[in-house]
């Protein structure tokens, strides 16, 4: 289990991708997830630090920075997920 901000936890095996929030594609993902009721906001009004895409195609908004969350996830040996800044290779499979 990983704390994604303000005592909200996600299991590592459900995390598919970490995305930096300042790209146009990230803003599009937020909009689509909100329209499809798949957006989970864990920021409590703080600035978004990273978007977390789950295997279930839910999108989590986290106040943690991309680097700190990826460091938390990679510190344990059982993490086998993808952590990329550029997600263009997977954007065709999102289907939110």
Secondary structure, 3 states (H helix, E strand, C coil): CEEEECCEEECHHHEEEEECCCCHHHHHHHHHHHHCCCEEECCCCCCCCEEEEECCCCEEEECCCHHHHHHHHHCCCCCCCCCCCCCCCCHHHCCC
